[in-house]
Amino acid sequence: MSLKPTIFRLLAAVLPLAVASASLPEPSAYDKLWDHAVLLRGGPEDAIQELRITGREQFDWYSFGNGEDDRTGWGNRRSRLGLKAQFLGEWTFAAEADFNVGSPHPLFNKVSEAYLRWSPGPGAAWTIGRHAVRFTLDGATSSLVLPTIDRSAISGNIGLVEDSIPGISFDGDRGKWFYRTGIFTAGTADRSFGRFDAGALGLVSTGWHFDEQMGLREAFVRVDYLLLGADPQNGTGTPQPFCRDNQQSVSLNGQFAQGPWTLRVDLCGSRGQGTQSDLRGLELEPIYELSEDWQLVFRYTYLASRDVNGVRLPLYETWVAPGLGDRYEEFYFGLNRYFYGHKLKWMLAVEHARMRDRAADGGAYDGWGLTSGFRVSW
């Protein structure tokens, strides 16, 4: 028996494996470190496909001034820790808690998410529990991948105060079309799932990807509509309410990318009820990629209310101007450095904002802010 055919057969079997192995990139130090978050990894035939630790740490140094009033210090924006499990092929369970690391009295702040998701197909998913509503451009963007230090004033006024709310939702897509619908509680918030003692939030969202038709790297437009039932307990509770008391809210938003440029746009408005005024807003956010690691971000935000005292300032500005106003403008200039994508990044932001306060009761603001922040997630 000749050895030559045997050798050729062995080479034919081994050579593709050797080439494939050689073509795989060597895991980086970041890859190896972040891989420790995976506690268990199984195959498609196993009961548990993956069990991992999840979490994020986001802290800032900030300095904001408004005339003679100023505030400088360190802020712990989000400290979260939890578990996420993918099991039985179609199911996902996630639970995560938010902690007051900066001022641990108490240390536990709230349940940031706790949901069960069933994905019977590649284009369909049912979710029940406390999970993201995804309304408005910034509201639909996780704080893990947000290109700015924090969400715009639109998200906290026309959008939702909390990014995750107890409810049930369905996500689907059909070709270039994608859609989402859900019902969430607007009742009194607490540190877990709330009291379910007020109106319900109904969400309908649909959009269309048209990057191929436009010849762009990415392009989509989405319409979000939110309907809230009337109840005096809407938008109440601690540590902060789930939502504002907007009877109807709509957001027309989109994202367009080509080459190093990305443009994010949001045009939105709401009809208030009770003491909440009607609002209208605009957000423009061009982004330029200097390289794979460096990014420039600009954001312009405009927000106005029909009545006085209908607009709330973002977090850091409220520490130097705690009142309400009726017209807000922001100019944001940001520089981002990505060490390991969005999982490890440094962000620098310079902001100038103005708030008009026709009621003259403590909401006027005209000042600059400087923020430097680190974002880590796993």
N, C-alpha and C positions, 0 to 999 in steps of 0.2 A: 504494500500500500504506500503510495507516494505521500510525502508530507507537504508537498507544495499546495495542493487544493485545501488541505486543512489549515495551513498558515494563512492563506488568502481569506478563508471564511472567518477565521478569528480576527484578522485585521478589519474585515468588513463590519464585524459586530462591534469591535472595540473603538475603532477610529471615530465614528460619529459621536460616541459618548465623550471621548477625549476632547474633540473639537468643541462640543457644547459646554463641557466643563471649563475649557480655556476661555470661552467667550463670556462666561458669567463674571461680572465685576466682583472684585473682592469687597466684602462688607466693610464699611467704614467704621471708625471708632464710635460714631454716633449710632450707626445701625446696631452694633453689638450692645451698646448701652441701653438703647430703647427696647431692644428685644427682651430684656429682662422683665419688662412689664407683662409679657405673655406667661401665664402660669401653666397653661395646658393647651396643647395643639394636637388635634386629631384629624383623621381623614373623613371623606364623605360617608363612609360606612359606619363611623363611630357615632355614639349618642351626642357627644360634645365635640364640635368642630374647633372651638377656641374659647378660652377663658382668659381674660386679661384684666389687669388693673388699669383704670382710667383716672385722669385728673388733669388739673391745670393750676399753675401759679402765675399770677399777673400782679406785678407791683410797679408803682410809679414814684418818681420824684416830681413834684409839681410846684409852680409858683404862678399865682394869679393875682392881678391887681385891678382895682376899680376906683380910680381917684386916689383918695387917701387910705382906702381900705385895701388890704392885701392879705394873702394867705400863702404860706410856703411850708412844705413838709413832705413826708413820705406817706403814700397811700397804698394799702393792700386791696386791690380791686376785686380779685377773685382767687380763692383758695378752695379747690374742690378735689375730692377723692372718692372713687367708687369702683364698681366692678361691671364688666360687660361680658355676656356669654352668648355665643352662637351655638344652637343645638338643634338636633333633629332635622338639619338641613334647611328648614324654612323659618325657624324661630330665633328671635333675639330678645334677650332680657338685659336691661341696663338700669343701674341705680347709682346715683351720685349725690353727695352731700356737700354743701357749701359751709365754710368755716370762717369765723371772725379771728383770723390769726393776728391782725394788727391790734385789736382791742378785744381780747377773749373773755368778754363778760356779757353773754355767755359765749363759749367757744363755738358751739353749734349754731349756725345761722338759719339754715333752711334746707329742705330737700330741693336740690336743683333739677333733678330729673329722676323718674322711676316709672318705667314703661315696659310693656310687652308688645312685641311686633311680630306679625305673621306675614311672610312674603310668599304667597302661593305661586308666584311666577315672576319673571324678570321685570315685568312692567306693572306690578301691583303690590301694595303693602297696606295692611291694616295695623293701626297703632292705638293702644289704649293705655291710659295712665297720665302721668305728668310728663309732657314732652313739648317740643318746640311747635309754636303755632305757625311761624314763618309768614309774617305780614309786613309789608313795606320792604324796600330794598335792603336797608340795614337790618331790619328785624328778621329777614330771612337769611342773614349771614351770621354764622356762628362767631362768637367772640374768639374762637380758635384761629379763624382765617380772616378776621377783619383787617383791612389795610390801614385803618386809622386807630388811634389810641382807644377810642370808644365810639359807640354809635352816635349819630347826629341827633339834634334836638327834635327832629321829625319823629324819630322812632319812639321817643319818650312822651310825645304829646299826641300825635295822630295815631301812632302805633301803640304797642303794648308796653307796659312798664316791665313786666316779667317776660323773658324770652321763652319760658316753658310754663304751661298752664295745664291743670288736669282736664282731660277730655278724651275724645275718640276721633280719629281722622283716617282718611283713605287717600293714598297717593297712587297715581297711575300715569302711564304715558302710552301714546299710540303714534308711532313714527316720530315726526317732529313736534307733535303736540304733547304737552304734559299738563297735569291738572292735580288739584288737591282740594278736598272738602273736609270739614270737620265741625264738631260742636264741642265747646269748651265752657267751663264755668266762669262767671264774672262775679261770683259771690265774695264774701269776706275772706281775705287771704289770711293764712297763718303759716307756721313754719313747715307744714307738710302739704296736705292736699286741699286746704281751705274748708269752708263750711257749706258750700253748695246752697246758700240761702238767698240768692238774688237771681238776676237775669242770666241768660245763656248767650254766649258768643257763637254766632254762626259764620263760618268761613267758606268762601268759594274763591278759588284761585285757578287761573289757567294761563298758559303761555305757549310760545312757539319759538323753536330754534330755526334760524334761517341763515346760518353762517355759510352754508354751501351756495345758496342762491346769491348772496352778496359777495362771495369770495373773501370772507373774513375768517380770521382764526377762531373767533367766537362771536356769536350774536344771538341774543334772545330778547323778547319783549314779553312781559307778564302783567296781567291785571289781577289785583287782589281786592276782594270786597268783604267787608266785615259788618255784620248786623248784630246789634246788642239790644236785648229786651230791656224795658224800663223797670227799674227797681231802685229804691233809695240806698240799698246796700252795695250797688255797683261801685267798683273802684275803691273799696275800703279794705282795711286790714293791715297786718304787720307780717314781716318786717317792711314790706311795701305792697301796695295793692297789685292785683293781677293786671288791671287795665285802667284806662280813663273812661269817663262816662260819655263816650261818643256813640250816639244812636246808630249812625251809619258812617263808615269810613271806606275810602277807595284809594288805591295806589296804582298808578300806571308807571312801571319801572322797567329798566332794561340794562343790559351790559353788552358792550361792543368792543372787540379787541382785534388789532391787526399789528403785526410786528411788535415793537416794544411798547405800543400805546394801548391803553384800556380806558374806556369811558363808561362810567356808571351814572345813571340818571334816574330820578324819582320825582314824579309830579303827583301830588296827593291832596286830599281834602277830607273834611269830616263835618258832620252835622251833630252838634252837641245836644244834650238834654240836661234838665236840672240846672245846675249852676255852671255847667261846662259850655263855653262858647263854641261857635262854629270856627273851624280852622282851615287854612290853606297853606300849602308848603311846596318848596322846590329844593331839590338837592342835585348838584352837579359835581362829579368827582372824576377828573382825569388823572390817570396814573401812568408814569413813564418808568420802564425798566432800564436802569443804567447798565446792569449786568445781571447775571444769575443771582447775585447776592445783594445788590443794592437797588433801591427803589425810591422814586420820588412820588409824592401824593399831594394833590391839591383838592380841597373841598370847599364849595360855596353852599351855604344853607340859608334859605329864606323861609320864615314862618310867621304868619300873621293871624290874628283872631278878629272876629267881627266886633266883639265887646271888649271892654277893658278887663285886665287881669285874666286873660284866657291862655297865656303862654307861660310855660315853666322853663327856666334855664337848665342847662345840663349840670352835672354833679359839681364840678369844681367851681363853676361860676356861682352856684347857689351858696357857697361858703363865704362869698364876699358880697353877695346881693341876694338875700333870701326871699325877696318878694316876687310877685308875678308882674308880667307886662303884657303888651298887646302886639308888638312887632319885634322880631329877632332876626339878626343877620350875623353870619359867621364866615370868616375867611381862615382856612386851615392850611398850613404848609407843613408837610411831613417828610421825613427821611427814615427809611427802614433798612435795617441790615439783617439779612437772613443767614444764620449759621447752619441750620438744619431745617430748611423750609419754614413753615409756620410753627413747627414744633419747638423751635428755639430761635427767637429773634429779639432784636433791640429796636425800639422805635423812639423817634424824636419828633416833637410837634411844637410849632409856634402858631398861636391862634390869636386873632383879633375878633372880638364880638361886640355887638351893640344890641341893647334891648330898650325899646321905647316903652314908657310907662305913663300913659295919659292920666291914670288915676293918681299918680304921684304919691304912692304909698309904700315905697321901698323896693320896687322892682327894676328901677333904672340901672342900666349897666353899660359901660363903655370902657373896655380894658383889654389888656394883653395877657396871654397865658403861655407858659413854657412847661412842657411835660417831657420827661424821659422815662421810658418804661421798658421792662423786660417781660417777655411772654414765653412760658415753658408749658408744654402739654405732652401727654403720653397716653 
